[in-house]
Amino acid sequence: MSDSAPQVLCLGEALVDRLGPLGRDPATAAPQDCDDRLGGAPANVACALARLGTPVAFIGRLGSDVIGKNFHEMLSNRGVDLRGLQIDPHRPSRVVLVRRDSSGERVFQGFAGDRGEGFADQALNQTGLDPIWCALAAEARWLLVGTIPLASEASSSALLSAVNQAERDGLRIALDVNWRPTFWDPAADPLAGPPAQALALMRPLLEKAGLIKMAREEAQWLFNSSDPAEISASLSQQPDVLVTDGGHPVRWFVASHSGSMAVLAPPQIVDTTGAGDAFTAGLLHQLVALTPSIGQPLELSAAVVEQVVRYAAACGALVCAGAGAIDPQPLPCRVVEFLEQLDS
């Protein structure tokens, strides 16, 4: 664990993505034909931040199983603060079945390992978080959350409690929407938008976040718009907003500046898993240093905002050059080198 107090708290799921053979169902494929990868957006962001050099803590819940032990070892080796990690003695760590078509495109299509009580991440416990919150948040600037914990009663309660405490303590809330229908209903169409019940549960997060990152289709589902400035103006706190769109330009409204930028081409494309999480980590890594004291607005020039987004885009591009979401995450020297190569 890093000796420095965490600057960012990442709360949410840590899980295994079980990638099926191309064009085949991971639920029926032989284990040796599948590729299990540690993942989960908040865990991915925590690992990427640690590699970039930002002190970070992960808050989540894993099973007392091989997956849980592997995560603990990996997060510890990265230097992630694990005081907020809970171990569930009854529920297993979650395995997500990921079906890939012949081109490698992914669909989340269910889970494996449930023994009848659900998964450990669904049981994130508010009571277990309360005693250590003050220590974790003492010097933190940001709390990063997503919407997946809202799909289960216990984890939703823990998430909303943490958001309220962060707001009270002056931490800024970063929300990566990360809509995944399968986590709300395993039988749902993987391409479906959020139903009314999910939208109602998301609303308090949208109304408290100081920064919202979402994909273009998520922006359309939630706001009927993909214009970051229009989205920001629709919320009373007028948050910073970034909208990504796969290989199309990323758009933003940050520190009252609007802009857009073409995505950066990776050195090679091996796997796009975790590129968005690396982007989020690169963004927060830059913003931590720029975040003013409690109660002060984020005042940045348009040029600085563009530099921040470009750094984040470089982090995302570099992850595509390796397999999985975590292993290829770049060191800061590699990000700088990559950006210098693009400029030369």
GUTI-997061 format. One record per residue (C-alpha): residue number from 0; residue in one letter; x, y, z. Coordinates in nm, 4 decimals. Example, Ala and Ser with C-alpha at 12.3 -4.5 7.8 and 13.67 -1.06 7.14 Angstrom:
2
+-----+------+----------+----------+----------+
|  nr | rest |        x |        y |        z |
+-----+------+----------+----------+----------+
|   0 |    A |   1.2300 |  -0.4500 |   0.7800 |
|   1 |    S |   1.3670 |  -0.1060 |   0.7140 |
+-----+------+----------+----------+----------+
This chain:
344
+-----+------+----------+----------+----------+
|  nr | rest |        x |        y |        z |
+-----+------+----------+----------+----------+
|   0 |    M |   0.0000 |   0.0000 |   0.0000 |
|   1 |    S |   0.1219 |   0.3492 |  -0.0785 |
|   2 |    D |   0.2469 |   0.5521 |   0.2168 |
|   3 |    S |   0.0636 |   0.8589 |   0.0834 |
|   4 |    A |  -0.2958 |   0.9324 |   0.1791 |
|   5 |    P |  -0.5319 |   0.8563 |  -0.1095 |
|   6 |    Q |  -0.6283 |   1.1469 |  -0.3318 |
|   7 |    V |  -0.8990 |   0.9503 |  -0.5134 |
|   8 |    L |  -1.1437 |   0.6943 |  -0.3724 |
|   9 |    C |  -1.2804 |   0.4457 |  -0.6289 |
|  10 |    L |  -1.5991 |   0.2748 |  -0.5100 |
|  11 |    G |  -1.7750 |  -0.0133 |  -0.6814 |
|  12 |    E |  -1.7293 |  -0.3508 |  -0.8449 |
|  13 |    A |  -1.4216 |  -0.5672 |  -0.8886 |
|  14 |    L |  -1.4980 |  -0.8769 |  -1.0958 |
|  15 |    V |  -1.3733 |  -1.1205 |  -1.3568 |
|  16 |    D |  -1.4600 |  -1.0802 |  -1.7242 |
|  17 |    R |  -1.4776 |  -1.4311 |  -1.8734 |
|  18 |    L |  -1.4140 |  -1.3769 |  -2.2433 |
|  19 |    G |  -1.5562 |  -1.6548 |  -2.4561 |
|  20 |    P |  -1.3907 |  -1.7815 |  -2.7746 |
|  21 |    L |  -1.4724 |  -1.5649 |  -3.0753 |
|  22 |    G |  -1.8248 |  -1.6412 |  -3.1947 |
|  23 |    R |  -1.8980 |  -1.8895 |  -2.9141 |
|  24 |    D |  -2.0899 |  -1.8858 |  -2.5868 |
|  25 |    P |  -1.8652 |  -1.8587 |  -2.2761 |
|  26 |    A |  -2.1364 |  -2.0359 |  -2.0719 |
|  27 |    T |  -2.0887 |  -2.3579 |  -2.2697 |
|  28 |    A |  -1.7261 |  -2.3251 |  -2.3844 |
|  29 |    A |  -1.4544 |  -2.5307 |  -2.2163 |
|  30 |    P |  -1.2673 |  -2.3372 |  -1.9431 |
|  31 |    Q |  -0.9390 |  -2.3634 |  -2.1330 |
|  32 |    D |  -1.1021 |  -2.1896 |  -2.4308 |
|  33 |    C |  -1.2043 |  -1.8861 |  -2.2245 |
|  34 |    D |  -0.9887 |  -1.5967 |  -2.1106 |
|  35 |    D |  -1.0521 |  -1.4771 |  -1.7538 |
|  36 |    R |  -0.9446 |  -1.1184 |  -1.6871 |
|  37 |    L |  -0.9603 |  -0.9202 |  -1.3630 |
|  38 |    G |  -1.1715 |  -0.6105 |  -1.4202 |
|  39 |    G |  -1.4632 |  -0.3955 |  -1.3092 |
|  40 |    A |  -1.4558 |  -0.0239 |  -1.3925 |
|  41 |    P |  -1.3740 |   0.1185 |  -1.0446 |
|  42 |    A |  -1.1028 |  -0.1441 |  -0.9896 |
|  43 |    N |  -0.9599 |  -0.0709 |  -1.3347 |
|  44 |    V |  -0.9498 |   0.3025 |  -1.2619 |
|  45 |    A |  -0.7867 |   0.2455 |  -0.9227 |
|  46 |    C |  -0.5122 |   0.0322 |  -1.0796 |
|  47 |    A |  -0.4525 |   0.2841 |  -1.3580 |
|  48 |    L |  -0.4322 |   0.5759 |  -1.1144 |
|  49 |    A |  -0.1832 |   0.3887 |  -0.8984 |
|  50 |    R |   0.0343 |   0.3166 |  -1.2012 |
|  51 |    L |   0.0227 |   0.6836 |  -1.2998 |
|  52 |    G |   0.1368 |   0.7768 |  -0.9491 |
|  53 |    T |  -0.1819 |   0.9124 |  -0.7911 |
|  54 |    P |  -0.2430 |   0.7734 |  -0.4393 |
|  55 |    V |  -0.5752 |   0.5898 |  -0.4587 |
|  56 |    A |  -0.8001 |   0.3686 |  -0.2472 |
|  57 |    F |  -1.0412 |   0.1021 |  -0.3684 |
|  58 |    I |  -1.3701 |   0.0518 |  -0.1834 |
|  59 |    G |  -1.5545 |  -0.2667 |  -0.2748 |
|  60 |    R |  -1.6385 |  -0.6227 |  -0.1721 |
|  61 |    L |  -1.4963 |  -0.9526 |  -0.2958 |
|  62 |    G |  -1.5550 |  -1.3145 |  -0.2084 |
|  63 |    S |  -1.3258 |  -1.5229 |   0.0076 |
|  64 |    D |  -1.2197 |  -1.7195 |  -0.2987 |
|  65 |    V |  -0.9417 |  -1.7468 |  -0.5535 |
|  66 |    I |  -1.0676 |  -1.4418 |  -0.7439 |
|  67 |    G |  -1.0733 |  -1.2378 |  -0.4246 |
|  68 |    K |  -0.7191 |  -1.3443 |  -0.3370 |
|  69 |    N |  -0.5950 |  -1.2683 |  -0.6870 |
|  70 |    F |  -0.7496 |  -0.9221 |  -0.6730 |
|  71 |    H |  -0.6025 |  -0.8537 |  -0.3297 |
|  72 |    E |  -0.2566 |  -0.9489 |  -0.4502 |
|  73 |    M |  -0.2816 |  -0.7484 |  -0.7713 |
|  74 |    L |  -0.4217 |  -0.4351 |  -0.6048 |
|  75 |    S |  -0.1617 |  -0.4578 |  -0.3275 |
|  76 |    N |   0.1181 |  -0.4924 |  -0.5812 |
|  77 |    R |  -0.0070 |  -0.1808 |  -0.7575 |
|  78 |    G |   0.0018 |   0.0133 |  -0.4306 |
|  79 |    V |  -0.3743 |   0.0652 |  -0.4011 |
|  80 |    D |  -0.5001 |   0.1426 |  -0.0485 |
|  81 |    L |  -0.7234 |  -0.1512 |   0.0501 |
|  82 |    R |  -0.8608 |  -0.0389 |   0.3853 |
|  83 |    G |  -1.2011 |  -0.0089 |   0.2174 |
|  84 |    L |  -1.1945 |  -0.3604 |   0.0697 |
|  85 |    Q |  -1.4474 |  -0.5944 |   0.2310 |
|  86 |    I |  -1.4286 |  -0.9751 |   0.2122 |
|  87 |    D |  -1.7577 |  -1.1658 |   0.1981 |
|  88 |    P |  -1.7427 |  -1.5087 |   0.3646 |
|  89 |    H |  -2.0591 |  -1.6378 |   0.1931 |
|  90 |    R |  -2.0983 |  -1.4819 |  -0.1521 |
|  91 |    P |  -1.8522 |  -1.5427 |  -0.4373 |
|  92 |    S |  -1.6723 |  -1.2837 |  -0.6442 |
|  93 |    R |  -1.8659 |  -1.2120 |  -0.9623 |
|  94 |    V |  -1.7753 |  -1.3676 |  -1.2976 |
|  95 |    V |  -1.9248 |  -1.1865 |  -1.5973 |
|  96 |    L |  -1.9778 |  -1.3904 |  -1.9138 |
|  97 |    V |  -1.8654 |  -1.1900 |  -2.2162 |
|  98 |    R |  -1.9617 |  -1.3148 |  -2.5579 |
|  99 |    R |  -1.7492 |  -1.1942 |  -2.8497 |
| 100 |    D |  -1.8500 |  -1.2026 |  -3.2148 |
| 101 |    S |  -1.6059 |  -1.2863 |  -3.4916 |
| 102 |    S |  -1.4815 |  -0.9255 |  -3.5003 |
| 103 |    G |  -1.4183 |  -0.9161 |  -3.1255 |
| 104 |    E |  -1.7166 |  -0.6952 |  -3.0352 |
| 105 |    R |  -1.8397 |  -0.7749 |  -2.6834 |
| 106 |    V |  -2.1770 |  -0.8413 |  -2.5242 |
| 107 |    F |  -2.2243 |  -0.8884 |  -2.1498 |
| 108 |    Q |  -2.4641 |  -1.1797 |  -2.1294 |
| 109 |    G |  -2.4899 |  -1.3056 |  -1.7726 |
| 110 |    F |  -2.2895 |  -1.4349 |  -1.4805 |
| 111 |    A |  -2.1307 |  -1.7488 |  -1.3403 |
| 112 |    G |  -2.0715 |  -1.8684 |  -0.9860 |
| 113 |    D |  -2.3880 |  -1.7571 |  -0.8030 |
| 114 |    R |  -2.4618 |  -2.0037 |  -0.5229 |
| 115 |    G |  -2.8059 |  -1.8598 |  -0.4483 |
| 116 |    E |  -2.7171 |  -1.5475 |  -0.2463 |
| 117 |    G |  -2.5873 |  -1.3291 |  -0.5257 |
| 118 |    F |  -2.2347 |  -1.1929 |  -0.5522 |
| 119 |    A |  -2.0018 |  -1.0251 |  -0.3065 |
| 120 |    D |  -2.0034 |  -0.6873 |  -0.4834 |
| 121 |    Q |  -2.3831 |  -0.6701 |  -0.4418 |
| 122 |    A |  -2.3423 |  -0.6851 |  -0.0645 |
| 123 |    L |  -2.1044 |  -0.3909 |  -0.0167 |
| 124 |    N |  -2.1765 |  -0.2978 |   0.3428 |
| 125 |    Q |  -2.2350 |   0.0575 |   0.4608 |
| 126 |    T |  -2.1793 |  -0.0411 |   0.8242 |
| 127 |    G |  -1.8354 |  -0.1741 |   0.7361 |
| 128 |    L |  -1.7484 |   0.1452 |   0.5479 |
| 129 |    D |  -1.8495 |   0.3990 |   0.8127 |
| 130 |    P |  -1.5650 |   0.3317 |   1.0639 |
| 131 |    I |  -1.2878 |   0.3831 |   0.8104 |
| 132 |    W |  -1.4398 |   0.6589 |   0.5965 |
| 133 |    C |  -1.2782 |   0.9503 |   0.7802 |
| 134 |    A |  -0.9321 |   0.7969 |   0.7491 |
| 135 |    L |  -0.9777 |   0.7231 |   0.3789 |
| 136 |    A |  -1.1226 |   1.0634 |   0.2974 |
| 137 |    A |  -0.8877 |   1.2724 |   0.5119 |
| 138 |    E |  -0.6878 |   1.4110 |   0.2181 |
| 139 |    A |  -0.8909 |   1.2828 |  -0.0771 |
| 140 |    R |  -1.0035 |   1.5218 |  -0.3505 |
| 141 |    W |  -1.2315 |   1.2927 |  -0.5556 |
| 142 |    L |  -1.4741 |   1.0048 |  -0.5117 |
| 143 |    L |  -1.5232 |   0.8042 |  -0.8313 |
| 144 |    V |  -1.8439 |   0.6007 |  -0.8650 |
| 145 |    G |  -2.0492 |   0.4286 |  -1.1343 |
| 146 |    T |  -2.4106 |   0.3160 |  -1.1559 |
| 147 |    I |  -2.3704 |  -0.0633 |  -1.1275 |
| 148 |    P |  -2.3910 |  -0.0693 |  -0.7426 |
| 149 |    L |  -2.7357 |   0.0927 |  -0.7697 |
| 150 |    A |  -2.8702 |  -0.2350 |  -0.9102 |
| 151 |    S |  -2.8582 |  -0.4072 |  -0.5687 |
| 152 |    E |  -3.0146 |  -0.2800 |  -0.2467 |
| 153 |    A |  -2.7158 |  -0.3190 |  -0.0117 |
| 154 |    S |  -2.4523 |  -0.1821 |  -0.2483 |
| 155 |    S |  -2.6852 |   0.1003 |  -0.3522 |
| 156 |    S |  -2.7244 |   0.2041 |   0.0107 |
| 157 |    A |  -2.3471 |   0.1963 |   0.0638 |
| 158 |    L |  -2.2845 |   0.3947 |  -0.2545 |
| 159 |    L |  -2.5358 |   0.6680 |  -0.1764 |
| 160 |    S |  -2.4085 |   0.6935 |   0.1815 |
| 161 |    A |  -2.0519 |   0.7365 |   0.0554 |
| 162 |    V |  -2.1639 |   1.0025 |  -0.1928 |
| 163 |    N |  -2.3418 |   1.1929 |   0.0844 |
| 164 |    Q |  -2.0372 |   1.1704 |   0.3116 |
| 165 |    A |  -1.8079 |   1.2801 |   0.0307 |
| 166 |    E |  -2.0309 |   1.5783 |  -0.0365 |
| 167 |    R |  -2.0268 |   1.6657 |   0.3333 |
| 168 |    D |  -1.6472 |   1.6374 |   0.3492 |
| 169 |    G |  -1.5876 |   1.8467 |   0.0381 |
| 170 |    L |  -1.4775 |   1.5723 |  -0.2011 |
| 171 |    R |  -1.5755 |   1.6174 |  -0.5618 |
| 172 |    I |  -1.7900 |   1.3403 |  -0.7098 |
| 173 |    A |  -1.6849 |   1.1898 |  -1.0427 |
| 174 |    L |  -1.9523 |   0.9731 |  -1.2069 |
| 175 |    D |  -1.8711 |   0.7314 |  -1.4875 |
| 176 |    V |  -2.2217 |   0.6230 |  -1.5893 |
| 177 |    N |  -2.1122 |   0.2808 |  -1.7247 |
| 178 |    W |  -2.4661 |   0.1554 |  -1.7946 |
| 179 |    R |  -2.4765 |  -0.2280 |  -1.8139 |
| 180 |    P |  -2.8321 |  -0.3716 |  -1.8437 |
| 181 |    T |  -2.7177 |  -0.7251 |  -1.7537 |
| 182 |    F |  -2.6347 |  -0.6178 |  -1.3969 |
| 183 |    W |  -2.9910 |  -0.5001 |  -1.3450 |
| 184 |    D |  -3.1577 |  -0.7906 |  -1.5230 |
| 185 |    P |  -2.9505 |  -1.0858 |  -1.6554 |
| 186 |    A |  -3.2204 |  -1.1489 |  -1.9154 |
| 187 |    A |  -3.2214 |  -0.7896 |  -2.0460 |
| 188 |    D |  -3.1200 |  -0.6977 |  -2.3976 |
| 189 |    P |  -2.7505 |  -0.6006 |  -2.3626 |
| 190 |    L |  -2.8109 |  -0.3033 |  -2.5914 |
| 191 |    A |  -3.1183 |  -0.1713 |  -2.4076 |
| 192 |    G |  -3.1240 |   0.1664 |  -2.2372 |
| 193 |    P |  -3.2102 |   0.2148 |  -1.8698 |
| 194 |    P |  -3.5758 |   0.1658 |  -1.7707 |
| 195 |    A |  -3.7622 |   0.4196 |  -1.5597 |
| 196 |    Q |  -3.6702 |   0.2508 |  -1.2302 |
| 197 |    A |  -3.2981 |   0.2647 |  -1.3086 |
| 198 |    L |  -3.3231 |   0.6242 |  -1.4270 |
| 199 |    A |  -3.4876 |   0.7225 |  -1.0979 |
| 200 |    L |  -3.2077 |   0.5582 |  -0.8992 |
| 201 |    M |  -2.9404 |   0.7294 |  -1.1094 |
| 202 |    R |  -3.0884 |   1.0745 |  -1.0735 |
| 203 |    P |  -2.9420 |   1.1548 |  -0.7266 |
| 204 |    L |  -2.5932 |   1.0724 |  -0.8553 |
| 205 |    L |  -2.6394 |   1.2871 |  -1.1641 |
| 206 |    E |  -2.7529 |   1.5756 |  -0.9419 |
| 207 |    K |  -2.4517 |   1.5522 |  -0.7082 |
| 208 |    A |  -2.1674 |   1.4812 |  -0.9485 |
| 209 |    G |  -1.9121 |   1.7518 |  -1.0184 |
| 210 |    L |  -1.7875 |   1.5585 |  -1.3201 |
| 211 |    I |  -1.9866 |   1.3202 |  -1.5401 |
| 212 |    K |  -1.8304 |   1.0976 |  -1.8038 |
| 213 |    M |  -2.0581 |   0.8980 |  -2.0307 |
| 214 |    A |  -2.0809 |   0.7413 |  -2.3721 |
| 215 |    R |  -2.2853 |   0.9143 |  -2.6403 |
| 216 |    E |  -2.5701 |   0.6621 |  -2.6174 |
| 217 |    E |  -2.5802 |   0.7006 |  -2.2381 |
| 218 |    A |  -2.6066 |   1.0769 |  -2.2800 |
| 219 |    Q |  -2.9003 |   1.0312 |  -2.5157 |
| 220 |    W |  -3.0769 |   0.7919 |  -2.2774 |
| 221 |    L |  -3.0279 |   1.0125 |  -1.9736 |
| 222 |    F |  -3.0569 |   1.3634 |  -2.1199 |
| 223 |    N |  -3.1933 |   1.3289 |  -2.4736 |
| 224 |    S |  -2.8788 |   1.5111 |  -2.5824 |
| 225 |    S |  -2.5118 |   1.4373 |  -2.6404 |
| 226 |    D |  -2.4067 |   1.8037 |  -2.6152 |
| 227 |    P |  -2.1936 |   1.8346 |  -2.2969 |
| 228 |    A |  -2.2744 |   2.2047 |  -2.2461 |
| 229 |    E |  -2.6471 |   2.1401 |  -2.2820 |
| 230 |    I |  -2.6263 |   1.8474 |  -2.0382 |
| 231 |    S |  -2.4363 |   2.0578 |  -1.7842 |
| 232 |    A |  -2.6905 |   2.3399 |  -1.8088 |
| 233 |    S |  -2.9755 |   2.0952 |  -1.7416 |
| 234 |    L |  -2.8403 |   2.0145 |  -1.3937 |
| 235 |    S |  -2.8516 |   2.2646 |  -1.1080 |
| 236 |    Q |  -2.4862 |   2.2125 |  -1.0070 |
| 237 |    Q |  -2.3709 |   2.2574 |  -1.3696 |
| 238 |    P |  -2.1096 |   1.9811 |  -1.3635 |
| 239 |    D |  -1.8183 |   1.9260 |  -1.5970 |
| 240 |    V |  -1.9284 |   1.6777 |  -1.8651 |
| 241 |    L |  -1.7346 |   1.4582 |  -2.1074 |
| 242 |    V |  -1.9024 |   1.2480 |  -2.3758 |
| 243 |    T |  -1.7079 |   0.9723 |  -2.5506 |
| 244 |    D |  -1.8160 |   0.8033 |  -2.8722 |
| 245 |    G |  -1.5929 |   0.5066 |  -2.9516 |
| 246 |    G |  -1.3647 |   0.5988 |  -3.2388 |
| 247 |    H |  -1.5383 |   0.9332 |  -3.2924 |
| 248 |    P |  -1.4229 |   1.2579 |  -3.1244 |
| 249 |    V |  -1.4601 |   1.3044 |  -2.7501 |
| 250 |    R |  -1.6556 |   1.6178 |  -2.6568 |
| 251 |    W |  -1.6438 |   1.8128 |  -2.3326 |
| 252 |    F |  -1.7696 |   2.1025 |  -2.1290 |
| 253 |    V |  -1.5125 |   2.1487 |  -1.8517 |
| 254 |    A |  -1.4437 |   2.4588 |  -1.6408 |
| 255 |    S |  -1.6954 |   2.6421 |  -1.8622 |
| 256 |    H |  -1.5006 |   2.5579 |  -2.1801 |
| 257 |    S |  -1.6457 |   2.3534 |  -2.4652 |
| 258 |    G |  -1.4290 |   2.1498 |  -2.6961 |
| 259 |    S |  -1.3818 |   1.8325 |  -2.8943 |
| 260 |    M |  -1.0866 |   1.6217 |  -3.0009 |
| 261 |    A |  -1.0320 |   1.3258 |  -3.2281 |
| 262 |    V |  -0.9401 |   1.0083 |  -3.0439 |
| 263 |    L |  -0.5709 |   0.9231 |  -3.0483 |
| 264 |    A |  -0.4721 |   0.6231 |  -3.2580 |
| 265 |    P |  -0.3175 |   0.3448 |  -3.0459 |
| 266 |    P |   0.0274 |   0.2116 |  -3.1411 |
| 267 |    Q |  -0.1615 |  -0.1107 |  -3.2185 |
| 268 |    I |  -0.5038 |  -0.2509 |  -3.1291 |
| 269 |    V |  -0.4961 |  -0.5785 |  -2.9395 |
| 270 |    D |  -0.7955 |  -0.5313 |  -2.7104 |
| 271 |    T |  -1.0117 |  -0.2261 |  -2.6370 |
| 272 |    T |  -1.1197 |  -0.3530 |  -2.2933 |
| 273 |    G |  -1.0625 |  -0.0911 |  -2.0248 |
| 274 |    A |  -0.9746 |   0.1945 |  -2.2603 |
| 275 |    G |  -1.2545 |   0.4079 |  -2.1168 |
| 276 |    D |  -1.1425 |   0.3337 |  -1.7610 |
| 277 |    A |  -0.7845 |   0.4289 |  -1.8466 |
| 278 |    F |  -0.9223 |   0.7525 |  -1.9960 |
| 279 |    T |  -1.1052 |   0.8223 |  -1.6686 |
| 280 |    A |  -0.7899 |   0.7512 |  -1.4684 |
| 281 |    G |  -0.5814 |   0.9812 |  -1.6876 |
| 282 |    L |  -0.8416 |   1.2528 |  -1.6457 |
| 283 |    L |  -0.8519 |   1.2238 |  -1.2662 |
| 284 |    H |  -0.4728 |   1.1959 |  -1.2437 |
| 285 |    Q |  -0.4454 |   1.5359 |  -1.4089 |
| 286 |    L |  -0.7370 |   1.6923 |  -1.2206 |
| 287 |    V |  -0.6061 |   1.5880 |  -0.8779 |
| 288 |    A |  -0.3146 |   1.8261 |  -0.9185 |
| 289 |    L |  -0.5451 |   2.0990 |  -1.0481 |
| 290 |    T |  -0.8279 |   2.0564 |  -0.7964 |
| 291 |    P |  -0.8432 |   2.3644 |  -0.5719 |
| 292 |    S |  -0.9238 |   2.3648 |  -0.2027 |
| 293 |    I |  -1.2678 |   2.2715 |  -0.0718 |
| 294 |    G |  -1.5421 |   2.4992 |  -0.1905 |
| 295 |    Q |  -1.3441 |   2.6581 |  -0.4733 |
| 296 |    P |  -1.4468 |   2.6124 |  -0.8398 |
| 297 |    L |  -1.2264 |   2.4366 |  -1.0919 |
| 298 |    E |  -1.0773 |   2.7292 |  -1.2848 |
| 299 |    L |  -0.8780 |   2.6179 |  -1.5887 |
| 300 |    S |  -0.8021 |   2.7797 |  -1.9203 |
| 301 |    A |  -0.9352 |   2.6257 |  -2.2403 |
| 302 |    A |  -0.5797 |   2.5252 |  -2.3352 |
| 303 |    V |  -0.5213 |   2.3457 |  -2.0051 |
| 304 |    V |  -0.8526 |   2.1611 |  -2.0339 |
| 305 |    E |  -0.7531 |   2.0382 |  -2.3799 |
| 306 |    Q |  -0.4164 |   1.9198 |  -2.2437 |
| 307 |    V |  -0.5934 |   1.7310 |  -1.9640 |
| 308 |    V |  -0.8280 |   1.5561 |  -2.2076 |
| 309 |    R |  -0.5418 |   1.4765 |  -2.4458 |
| 310 |    Y |  -0.3455 |   1.3122 |  -2.1645 |
| 311 |    A |  -0.6526 |   1.1064 |  -2.0726 |
| 312 |    A |  -0.6999 |   1.0062 |  -2.4367 |
| 313 |    A |  -0.3383 |   0.8905 |  -2.4516 |
| 314 |    C |  -0.3931 |   0.6675 |  -2.1473 |
| 315 |    G |  -0.6948 |   0.5118 |  -2.3173 |
| 316 |    A |  -0.5118 |   0.4594 |  -2.6471 |
| 317 |    L |  -0.2147 |   0.2867 |  -2.4841 |
| 318 |    V |  -0.4354 |   0.0333 |  -2.3046 |
| 319 |    C |  -0.5628 |  -0.0854 |  -2.6435 |
| 320 |    A |  -0.2121 |  -0.2042 |  -2.7294 |
| 321 |    G |  -0.2274 |  -0.4965 |  -2.4848 |
| 322 |    A |  -0.4677 |  -0.7651 |  -2.3641 |
| 323 |    G |  -0.7056 |  -0.6988 |  -2.0779 |
| 324 |    A |  -0.7960 |  -0.3792 |  -1.8936 |
| 325 |    I |  -0.5219 |  -0.3750 |  -1.6301 |
| 326 |    D |  -0.1952 |  -0.5275 |  -1.7515 |
| 327 |    P |  -0.1314 |  -0.2748 |  -2.0348 |
| 328 |    Q |  -0.2073 |   0.0358 |  -1.8264 |
| 329 |    P |   0.0772 |   0.2830 |  -1.8880 |
| 330 |    L |   0.3332 |   0.4402 |  -1.6602 |
| 331 |    P |   0.3381 |   0.8221 |  -1.6788 |
| 332 |    C |   0.6689 |   0.8223 |  -1.8673 |
| 333 |    R |   0.5078 |   0.6081 |  -2.1389 |
| 334 |    V |   0.2153 |   0.8515 |  -2.1695 |
| 335 |    V |   0.4520 |   1.1458 |  -2.2101 |
| 336 |    E |   0.6619 |   0.9527 |  -2.4633 |
| 337 |    F |   0.3521 |   0.8615 |  -2.6644 |
| 338 |    L |   0.2303 |   1.2219 |  -2.6745 |
| 339 |    E |   0.5747 |   1.3441 |  -2.7788 |
| 340 |    Q |   0.5804 |   1.0895 |  -3.0618 |
| 341 |    L |   0.2438 |   1.2176 |  -3.1840 |
| 342 |    D |   0.3757 |   1.5751 |  -3.1811 |
| 343 |    S |   0.7013 |   1.4951 |  -3.3616 |
+-----+------+----------+----------+----------+
